[in-house]
Structure formats: structure tokens, C-alpha cells
Amino acid sequence: MSSEQDHLKETDTEARFDFKKEETSAFQTEKGLTEETVRVISEDKDEPEWMLKRRLRALEQFQEMPMPTDWPGQPDLSEVDIAEIVPYIRPDVDVRAGVDDWTELPDEIKDTFDKLGIPEAEKNALSGVGAQYESEVVYQNMQERWEEKGVIFCNMDEAVQEHEEIVREHFMTKCVPPSDNKFAALHGAVWSGGSFVYVPEDVTVEMPVQAYFRMNSEGMGQFEHTLIVAEKGSEVHYIEGCSAPKYSAFNLHSGGVEVFVGEDAHVQYSTVQNWSKNTYNLNTKRALVEAGGRMEWISGSMGSKATMLYPSSVLKGRGASDNHITIAFAGEGQNIDTGAKVYHNAPNTKSTIESKSISKDGGRTNYRGLVHIADGAENSSTAVECDALMFDNESTSDTMPYMEINESKVDVAHEATVGKIGDEDIFYLQSRGLDDDDAKQMIVSGFIEPITEELPIEYAVELNRLVELEMEGSLG
Amino acid sequence: MSSAQLPANLSEQTVREISERRDEPEWLLEARLDALDALDAIDLPDVIQTPGRRWTNLEALDFESLVDPLNQADETERTADEGVDVLTFTDALEAHPDLVESAFGSTIDPQENYLTALSAALFTTGTVVYVPEGVDAEDVTIRAEMNSRSLFSHTLVITEESSSVTILESIESGAESDDARYFSNLVEIDAGENSYVQYGSLQNLAEDTYSYSLKRADVGTYATVNWIEGNLGSRLTRSDVESELNGDSAETKIVGAFFGHDEQHFDVNARVWHNAENTTADLVTRGVLDDAARSVYEGVQDVGRDAWNTSSYQRENTLMLSDESEADASPKLIIHNHDTEASHSATVGQVDQEDLFYMVSRAIHPEKARNMLVEGFFVPVLDEIDVDEFREDLEELIAARLR
């Protein structure tokens, strides 16, 4: 490991939970959710009329829809009281659309992100970085050479103003309409911040584009929206990281991600989610994939109290493909309910889903997935593989795949295994001089390797470090 | 989900009349009346739902027209082996009153759902198989023919310590009918310590019949219960086959086969609960779908907190012969103890094109080759059957459907 990357380890991931800043926000909406709240958010952002209308319509839908309560084995959401959530906090930064020079940021915010290692990550390996603090993007930068090729990477609020036509066409219309689920509707009403990425035809962005989201206030809701439009033949890798410090009240994260993968385009979306363990993480992420396009979802879910997240791909065009790699780690008090959804709506489409989960100290993981093959989607294939590792009999590991096959000329396979760490493996490593803890840690690192090898090195390092911390927690 | 409507032709009086005609003891009448009372408040069995889709529409069952409680008729032949009692439910009430009273409702709570309650309130036929300690019985058969618009049946199997029994139960329809029909069957097995039960069931009802069956075993220490469930007939079948491994070292196999054609709908489910130490389960289901037939499968392997050293396996394979058919599957693992080796797999696909090519290149007619491959597909299920007669019946029905 090079010395440049050492800071990522030394930043001490643990510190990400334990430091929190005095809240000094310029503007904060009242707790709870009313039409007034939504109007205030929209007005404060100086949004066009159509966006306000979409927000209000979403609010209506949110109020009509019931809470999801009848999914088998789902996390308990009874504590999620929307009336207690502050949906919108704008940090005290003068430049509304964010600053593009790191040194212009207020010291306090800079300090926070320094601890998270964000500018260093940019220096090292990334072509663009956006950082969101509370509800607003405070820092955004895109390397010049991509800008010259017409690549857009900006704050979502700015995109509504500057790239109105593209946003109006794609924002919560065809991909994730607010009617999709209750939390998508909530998101549609109060969304704030997030990233907009536009990659023109045949442009390949060779380095990953990165965004980091952070909640620093107690009882806070974060509702960032990410919209990625990859035109025909283009290629981009987007990485998102999330964290929040510990507070006693609960936080709610309800993000929305919409990805448009054009013909023969290739989008990879990677997430390392490390929200503090009082956060409810209820997201909607979906990609529409045109003919020959390829969508890859890579997710690591380590944090949160409860997660309900099923990134989905709709394979619309002939030969479109999808690849899901997910890893979930649930420790004490955590319920990580995550998986994948793929709709094969055209011939010759292909999907592979690889899921790994680890549960310990009473944590609960659940793989919940759906593969739907429509009538006429001939010569399609799907392979789903779920592996779960359990540490003790306090923990729970569930696997709940659903397969709906309406076409006979297909190849559908699902496989799952659940087990404990092999005593023989541990014995072998111990006989090579490792102690029990190191042996277990090493086995877990090996177990999740298929995921970490898909990530850029500093994210792989962070993921490994997070897993180590989770493991150490059990030994204390 | 709201529960189905109470059929208008159903009242306390109807239930009393059924019970009186059969000269039943007071406890059974009470159990029937309690089940009837409960109907208002309980739901239909759970059905899998995914966004925008409900896998089986049980709400569409119109019990008003399907159920004719006072005119149930069946013809059932029972054969027994030496030392084992194979009795009609009514005869068993005479011969083994205490045994029947304690076994009835012990593994299936009559008020578990709307369909079990309806069945418990109205059943007029059924069988009790009682295998005393140490008795080994083979070739117990229960062959039933349904001769009315609706028929409700209740079967009890009780095996005492170190006994064994193989049972074949079959159900088919008698005379043709112009109306839609409804068949309901609840089977409870109480497998005592170190006993062995193989319960084979073959459903080949007329294709205007809606059928519901729930079969559940309480498997004791060192005991084994193996289920074989064959579904070929009916318009719509909802079948649940379940084992509760309640004793240490208990074992179960749930083997299923279905073959749907035309507009048939099979909702088949295999579930196992590992509630004790050193238990083993193996769930194997194979199904073939032709025409516009549809299958829905749920397999559940539930490993409890105290189920140390569990082994649990599940395989489900569906072969689609037609583009109009649909196969839905959901194999589930619910694991609460890490000292477990569990796996499941499911596949859906068509007849292997390479296999087909190989056979055609050996001068076998394509249709014959396909049929041979379909018959071969069922072999892993057929191999599990202990009773020759059952295996032959199933083979014949599969072959007949391919002609």
C-alpha cells in the first residue's frame, strides 16, 4: 500500500462516528412535513414552477400511501415518525451551488470532510468529487479534461437551474416515479442536493466520479437525489459514500437514484454505506438500460439501524445486461434488508447477482430479490448467488428470492448457501501462527473479496477497515 | 387482506347436522363449531406478492357456489397391512376415541386460516392410520374418489415408537360434472420416537376442480417423515406440505412433482422448521409446464435458535415446454443458528437443446426425444418413492400427459 493511501486507514474510520460538529445552520425548516415545508424548500432553492408542482404531487402521494408493514421479515419501521424529522437544513455557506475550491469552505465543514479523507481521495484517484453536508452540496469539482468533453458533474439543485431540459425530462418521471413507494414519494416531496452526471455520446470517463454524503444534525432527514444520464456508447463509474455521526435520536436517509444507461453505454454505481446505527436507510435506486447497455451496481451496506434497499435494473433493450454485487454486514441491533431487482423486458438480456452477507451479535441480514422475465424476452439468462456467513445463534440470516418467469427460452438459476465460519479453515490459519481473531478476520476478508476487488483501492481499503472495526466490536 | 365471505348455505345448523349424521362426540362438534365461528375473523392462506402481482388469487374462489356441505359424497378404498389400523374417521372415533381426540388439530390448528377452518367445520370423510409400537407396515393405500360438488377430508397418521409405515393416498374425480368443484384435505402426522413414515399423495382431480391441501408432520426424536406429493389434476391447486422437526435428530424429505397443462395453476409449497438439534431436511421439487399452465412455488427452510448442527437442503427445478406457461419460484432460507449447513437452488428453463440434438442425431423422432427427456426429468423424484404401485401410477400419468 502506498503512503498516499495510508491516511485512509489512519483516518481511523471509527472517528467518523465520534466527531460531530456544533450545528450552525443558516436555514432550517420546521420539524415535520406539510405543504408549507415543501413550498419553503422549493422557494429557498428558487426552483421553477414545474419542480414545485412535482414536489407537491409527490407529497400528496406520500400522504395517501400506507407504510410498508407486511413484508415477511422486514425491518420494524414503527419508529420512523416523519413528524419528527427535519427535512431540510442548509449549511452556512455563501455560495449556494457549492464552492469549487476546497480552501473556500468554512473551516468547520472542511475539517469534517478532511477527517473523512475526501480531498485526498480526489487528489489520488478521482476525476470529480462532490460533497454534501446536511441537505446541500458544499463542494463540487470536476477535473478540467472531462469538462472539455462535455461531461457535466454538478449539484442536483444547480442542475435544475442550469440543465433544466434534461432534468425536467428525466427527474422522477420514467425511472423512479414518486408513486413507486412511500419513501420515493417522500423523497420526491423534500429532496435536496445530490449529484447530476451527464456523459455525452461516446465519451468514456476513465476515472471514477465520487460523491460523499454526510448528516451532522440530530433528527435529520437526508433526501439527496442522484441523476445519471449516460448517452449512447458512453462509460462512467460513479461512487457514493455516506456517513453520519452518532446521536440518540434517529435519522432518516431516503435518497433517490435514477440512472439512464443509453444504447451500448456502461454505468457502474458503487456505494459504501456507513450511516451511524440510528439511521433508517430507505432508498430507491433504479436504472433503465437500453439495448446493449450495461449496468453494474456494487453496494456495501455496513451502517444504519435498518436498511431497505433493492437497487433495480430494467433491461429494456435487446442485449442489455446487469451485474449486481452486494455485501451486507449486520452487527448488534442492525437489520440490513437488501438485495436486487432485475426486470428482463427484452430478448437476449442477461443478469448476474452476487450477494454476500455477514451477521453477528444479534444482527439480521436479509437478501430480498426479484428477477422477472417477461413474455418474449427469449434467450435471456439470469444467475443469482447468495452466500451468508453467520457468527452466532443470536443472529439471523434470511434469503428470500422471488423469480417470475414468463418465457420458456431462458436459463434461470438461483443458488444460496448459509453457514458458519469453517472450523477447519480457522484451524489451518491458527496452525500457521495466526490467533483466532486474526484468522476470522482473514476469512471474512476473503469472503467479501469478490466485492472489494471491484472497488477502487481506497474504497476497498475503507470497506476492509470497516469490516475489521465491526469484527473488533464483537471482541471488546 | 380481508377474509372471504361466509357462504350463505353455511350455518351452525349445517355443521350440527353433519356432526349428528356421523354420530360424533361432543368435543368434535365443539371443534367444528369453533372453526365455523372463527371464519369471520381469519384470512385466507398467505400468498406471495411482488410489486403489482399476486401469485395466486385465492380471493376469486366463490365458496357460495363451490360448497355444498350437506351433499358430500366419496368412495374410498382402504387397504391395511397386518398390525396396523386403517380406519374411516368415524370408525376410528369408536375404536380409538382418546387417540383421535388428542391427535385432531394437534399439528394443524383448525383455525389457522380460512380454508383450514372451513375444512374442519365441514369434513365428512377421512382416514385414521394408527401404527402401534414396533409394528412395520407396508403398502397402506387410501384411494378416494370424489362424487360431489364439494368434498372435505381429514386424515390422521399416528406412529408409535419404533414403528414404520408407507402410505399411498390418491384422489380423483368420479362422474363428470357441469359445475366447478372444490376438494379440501387436511393431513396431520404425529411421528413418534424413532418411527418412519412415507406419505405419498397423488392428486389427479378433474380439471374443473379447485383443490386445497395442507399436510403437516410433527416429527419426533430420531423419527423420519418423507412426503411425496404428486399433482397432475385440478383447475387450481394450492398445496402446502410441511414438516416440523421437533425432536433431536429428526429427519424429513419433501419430494414434489407436478405437471401442468392447459390453464392449470399449481401453487405448491414445501416448508420445514428445524426446531431441535441434529436435524436434517431435504426438499426436492420438479415440475413441468405445458400450454398456458402456471406454477407458483415457495420453499421455506426455517432454522430455529436452538437447532444446533442443522443440515438443510432444497432444490427446485421447473421445465417449461411452452412459451405461454409461467413459472414463479421463491426458495427461502430463514436461519437463526449459525451451526447450520443450508443451501437452496432453483432453476427454470426449457428442455436442454444439446440433449435433444444428441438424441435426434441418434435417429429418435424430435417429439419422442422431448418426451423421453421430460420423463427422465422426473426420475430423481420417482426414485424416492417406496411404494411400487405409486411410482407406476405417477409414471403412467406423466406418460399419458405427454401423448
Interface residues (C-beta under 8 A of the other chain):
Chain A: G73 L370 H372 D375 A388 M390 F391 D392 N393 S395 T396 S397 D398 T399 M400 P401 Y402 M403 E404 I405 N406 E407 S408 K409 V410 D411 V412 A413 H414 E415 A416 T417 V418 G419 K420
Chain B: I48 T50 P51 R53 R305 D306 W308 T318 M320 L321 S322 D323 E324 S325 E326 A327 D328 A329 S330 P331 K332 L333 I334 I335 H336 N337 H338 D339 T340 E341 A342 S343 H344 S345 A346 T347 V348 G349 Q350
